[in-house]
Amino acid sequence: MLSLSKKTDYALLVLTTLAQKPKDYVSLRELAIKKNLPYRFLAQVARALVHDGLIISREGSGGGYRLNRPARKISVSDVVTAIEGGVALASCLSHSETECALAVNCPLKKGMPSIQRMVLKTLTKKTVADLLAAK
């Protein structure tokens, strides 16, 4: 089964939660308790989102995290890239340094790039705001 990693899933959960209160700073610890999620893992996710500029943090009383730009301007692709480093449906489509052992005779080499482009186009088109609006 092809699926998002738990880390990406949590990142989308953090972003959709923050999108519901776009001007407020939300405590990550409170979010972890409310959603029954492991705080340390959520903190790793938040660090990656801050690093890629999707959210900002503020320390101290009244601090927490909030979106760095409107939810309609954060694509699912942005989130996957922040957490996973990009989208690759096959190892030969990633930007890694390692060469696939099957590259020379691979029957997928010609067809997979077009599938990858379609998936990437969809992930780029869909935003955090779209996820909130979906019913």
C-alpha positions as CSV (number, residue, x, y, z in Angstrom):
1,M,0.0,0.0,0.0
2,L,1.2,3.5,-0.9
3,S,0.7,5.9,2.0
4,L,2.0,9.0,3.6
5,S,4.4,8.4,6.5
6,K,3.2,8.9,10.0
7,K,5.4,12.0,10.2
8,T,3.7,13.6,7.2
9,D,0.3,12.6,8.5
10,Y,1.1,14.4,11.8
11,A,2.5,17.4,9.9
12,L,-0.8,17.7,8.0
13,L,-2.7,17.4,11.3
14,V,-0.6,20.1,12.9
15,L,-1.1,22.4,9.9
16,T,-4.8,21.9,9.7
17,T,-5.1,22.5,13.4
18,L,-3.1,25.7,13.2
19,A,-5.2,26.8,10.1
20,Q,-8.3,26.7,12.2
21,K,-6.8,29.5,14.4
22,P,-4.5,31.3,11.9
23,K,-3.7,34.3,14.0
24,D,-3.2,32.5,17.3
25,Y,-0.1,30.7,18.6
26,V,-1.0,27.1,19.5
27,S,0.8,25.1,22.2
28,L,2.3,22.0,20.8
29,R,2.0,20.3,24.2
30,E,-1.7,21.1,24.4
31,L,-2.2,19.8,20.8
32,A,-0.4,16.6,21.7
33,I,-2.6,16.1,24.7
34,K,-5.8,17.0,22.9
35,K,-5.1,14.7,19.9
36,N,-3.4,12.0,22.1
37,L,-0.2,12.1,20.1
38,P,3.4,11.7,21.3
39,Y,4.8,15.2,22.1
40,R,8.4,14.4,21.2
41,F,7.5,13.1,17.8
42,L,5.2,16.1,17.2
43,A,8.1,18.4,18.2
44,Q,10.3,16.8,15.5
45,V,7.5,17.4,13.0
46,A,7.1,21.0,14.1
47,R,10.9,21.6,13.8
48,A,10.9,20.4,10.2
49,L,7.9,22.6,9.4
50,V,9.6,25.6,11.0
51,H,12.8,24.8,9.1
52,D,11.0,24.9,5.8
53,G,9.1,28.1,6.7
54,L,5.6,26.6,6.8
55,I,5.1,27.6,10.5
56,I,6.7,29.9,13.0
57,S,7.3,29.5,16.7
58,R,7.3,31.9,19.6
59,E,8.7,30.9,23.0
60,G,7.3,32.0,26.4
61,S,3.9,32.8,27.8
62,G,1.4,32.9,25.0
63,G,3.9,31.2,22.7
64,G,3.5,28.2,20.5
65,Y,3.2,27.7,16.8
66,R,1.2,29.3,14.0
67,L,1.1,29.2,10.2
68,N,3.7,31.4,8.5
69,R,1.4,32.0,5.5
70,P,-2.3,31.4,4.7
71,A,-3.4,27.7,4.6
72,R,-4.5,28.2,1.0
73,K,-0.9,28.9,0.1
74,I,0.5,25.7,1.7
75,S,0.3,22.8,-0.6
76,V,0.3,19.2,0.4
77,S,3.4,18.9,-1.8
78,D,5.1,21.6,0.4
79,V,4.4,19.5,3.5
80,V,5.6,16.2,1.9
81,T,8.8,18.0,0.8
82,A,9.3,19.5,4.3
83,I,9.0,16.2,6.0
84,E,10.1,13.6,3.4
85,G,12.4,15.7,1.3
86,G,10.2,15.3,-1.8
87,V,8.0,12.9,-3.6
88,A,9.3,9.8,-5.4
89,L,7.1,6.9,-6.3
90,A,10.1,4.8,-7.2
91,S,13.7,5.0,-6.1
92,C,14.8,5.8,-9.6
93,L,12.7,9.0,-9.4
94,S,14.2,10.3,-6.3
95,H,17.0,12.8,-6.3
96,S,19.3,10.6,-4.2
97,E,22.8,9.8,-5.2
98,T,22.3,6.1,-5.3
99,E,21.7,4.5,-8.7
100,C,19.0,1.9,-9.0
101,A,20.4,-1.6,-9.7
102,L,17.7,-2.2,-12.2
103,A,18.0,1.1,-14.1
104,V,19.5,-0.4,-17.3
105,N,16.7,-2.9,-17.9
106,C,13.8,-1.4,-15.9
107,P,10.5,-1.6,-17.7
108,L,9.1,1.2,-15.4
109,K,11.7,3.8,-16.3
110,K,9.6,5.3,-19.2
111,G,6.2,5.1,-17.6
112,M,6.8,6.0,-14.0
113,P,7.8,9.7,-14.6
114,S,4.4,10.5,-16.0
115,I,2.7,8.9,-13.1
116,Q,5.0,10.8,-10.7
117,R,4.2,14.1,-12.5
118,M,0.4,13.4,-12.1
119,V,0.8,12.7,-8.4
120,L,3.0,15.7,-7.8
121,K,0.6,17.9,-9.7
122,T,-2.3,16.8,-7.5
123,L,-0.2,17.2,-4.3
124,T,0.8,20.7,-5.5
125,K,-2.8,21.7,-6.3
126,K,-4.3,20.5,-3.0
127,T,-3.7,22.9,0.0
128,V,-4.1,22.7,3.7
129,A,-7.2,24.9,3.3
130,D,-8.6,22.3,0.9
131,L,-8.1,19.5,3.5
132,L,-10.1,21.6,6.0
133,A,-12.9,22.2,3.5
134,A,-13.2,18.6,2.5
135,K,-16.2,16.9,4.0
